[in-house]
Amino acid sequence: MKMKYIYLLLLTPILAFSGINTKQVTDVLSHIKSEKTLSFFSTNKSFIDKLGVKKANSIKGADVLLFPKGKIDKKLVIVGSYSELQKNKKSIGAIYLKKGRTQIMFVGERLKKEGLKISDKYKKYLITECHLNPVCFLKVTK
């Protein structure tokens, strides 16, 4: 019985502080450059409300979808995991948690294909398509 309380005491702080850093995500998303101001939509209402970016009221009105459920063909997509970024060739980037830290990455070639750029200040979040393919990544690092 006492062990349950010890686990609860140890686990509670970890769960309390393991959320996506919305300030960091807002900074990066607001520095994606396009010909027009991008609007974002997510079915996760509480998450999108915390972000300081232009929000769309529906999928149809959005330029970029955050963490969509199911397959979306006509819109730009930011997925919620690295593996989804590898699988979904239509996604321009990913935002997810890894070991309690917010991970943000965008694929440079996919951004360029869609006519988007990211500020020089945020170039550290860019990866190449090659980074998503383990075989290609091994060839480049040798």
LODRENNU-196769 format. One record per residue: residue in one letter; x, y, z of N, C-alpha, C in turn. Coordinates in pm, whole numbers, plus 50000, padded with zeros to 5 digits. Each point is the difference from the previous one (the first is absolute). Example, Ala and Ser with C-alpha at 12.3 -4.5 7.8 and 13.67 -1.06 7.14 Angstrom:
a513194943150780499115011950000500905012050000s499655010549928500825011950006499235010950073
//
This chain:
m500824988150000499185011950000500875012650000k501065000050078500875011650007500725002249867m500294989249929500695001149870499155007749900k498694998250006499125007349909500135015050020y500085004150126500155014350029501355005349955i501024991950014501335004249957500035001749849y499424990549927499925001149854499205012449960l498915002450069499175011549970500775013050022l500755000750108500805012050029501115002049897l500574989349952501075001149901499485003049860l498834994949967499455001349866499285013249977t499415005650103499215012249985500805011749943p501205003250050500745011249940500384997749855i500304987749966500374996849861498825002749907l498824995550039498815002049917499585014649996a500185007050107499585014050007500815008949907f501284997249982500865008649921500294994549860s499374989449961500314994049870498965004049896g499945012649969499115005049897500795006949892i499385001749886500655006949889500195014650037n501165005449973500335014050029499285008749896t498835005450038499195007549905500645013149957k500795006150087500685012449962501014997349888q500754989450014500994996249899499304996749868v498914992550007499254996249880499435012549933t499435009150078499465012449945501075008049929d501185001250062501105007549938500374994149864v500134987149995500424993649875498905001049894l498774997050036498915000549903499775014149946s500195010050084499785013749954501145005049911h501104992749993501125003949914500104991649873i498954992849969499934993449869499475010449902k500795003049899499665010749907499314994549876s498975007449959499254996649881499575013049934e499394999149882499485011949934498875006350080k499304991850077498905005150084500204994850142t499265005550092500074995550138499314986550012l500714990450055499464986550012499034999050117s498924992649981499064997350109500104985250034f499844996850127500194986650051498694994750059f499824986849989498834993550058500414986750062s499414997250115500224987150065498704995750065t499764987150000498824994850069500215000450151n501255001350043500325001450142499805014750037k498805003750037499615013850026500845006550111s500274992750107500765005950110501435003349958f500594991749914501375002749953500035012149909i499125000749903500015011049904499675013250068d499184999750105499685012350073501215005650074k500934991450039501215004550071501025006449906l499914996849872500965005349903499645014349962g501005008249980499795013849959500155001849851v499334991549922500045000849853498595002349949k499905003749873498685002149939499284986749992k498814999650056499224987650004498895000349896a499734988549942498874998649908498864993150075n498785002949959498844994150067499674985949952s500534996449883499704986849946501184995049917i499934987449962501044994249915500035007249865k498825003349948499945006549869500685013750001g499915007350110500585013350007501465000450039a500554988650033501384999450049500994997949886d501185005650018501104997549907500834988050045v500144998650134500814989350057499194992950108l500014986749994499324992050102501034994450097l499725001450128500884994750104499444986950051f500774989549992499674986850053498654994649951p499794999449869498704995349951499804985150023k498784996350013499624985950011499574995649859g500554989149955499654995149867500865006349892k499674996949876500805004549886499435012949944i500855009949983499635012949943500875002149875d499355002649886500745001249875500265014449957k499095009050024500065013449942500675010650088k500284997050124500525010150092501434996850043l500695010450046501314998050062499764994250138v500884991050042499794992750125501275000350084i499825002150130501074998150097499554988750090v500764989250002499614987850071500554999950142g499594989950076500334999450141501054989850038s500764994749903501084990750034501004999149885y501194995650034501054998449900499634989249899s499434989050048499634989149909498915004349902e499065008450045498985005249908500635009049895l501025007750040500705008749906500694991749892q500564988650039500644991149903498974993949905k498864996050052498974993249919499225009549911n499605011450054499135009249930500835010049919k500114997849871500825008549913499375013749977k498735001850036499325012949986500265009050120s500504994550109500225008150120501275008449983i499935012450048501155009049989500874999750124g499464994850111500774999850122499334991850109a500664999850116499474992450114500285007750129i499074998950093500155005550135499574989050094y500904996150091499684989050090500895000750124l499684991750097500814999050122500904987949993k501235001750044500934988850011500785002050129k499884990550090500655000850131499655012950073g498755004149987499525011850070500395013349938r500624999649881500425012449933499255001649869t499695012449969499315003049875500974998649884q499624992249903500784998049878499265006649884i500675008549927499415006849885500934997849882m499464995649888500824998449880499165002249876f500645006049901499385002349871500934994649892v499424994549895500784994649889500175011249896g501245004149981500325011249912499464998749859e500164988349940499534997949863498485001049991r499314995150099498535000650000499525014350018l500665007750085499645014150016500195007549869k501164997849937500325006849875498994996449891k499624987449994499024995449901498665007250016e499655003350123498725006750028500125015249998g501205005149969500215014449994500145006550136l500484992550098500165005050136501475001150035k500315008850093501355001550054499885001450150i501104997450069500055002350143501115010250026s499805008950095500995010350031501364993950028d501045007649970501364995350025500224996750147k499335007150088500124997650144499564985950039y499114994249921499444986950032500474989049905k501125002149933500564989949909500384987150073k500215000950131500374988050077498884989650001y498805003949964498884990749996499834993449863l500865003549905499914994449865500824987149989i499434990449932500724987849964499804997949851t500794991149943499824996749859499214987149988e499504997649884499254987649974500884987950028c501285001449977500954989250022500034995550147h499805009450093500014996550142498874990450038l498964999649919498864991250029500214985849951n501014998149917500294986849944501294994850065p499924989750083501204995250071501164996149908v499724994149886501054995849908500735012249944c499265009949959500575012249945500805007350107f499495000550120500675006950110501354993550030l500074986749993501264993050024501025003249891k499555001149875500905003249890500585013950014v499215009450046500435013950013501005001750112t499824992950112500875001850117501334993049987k500174990849906501274992949986501035008349932
//
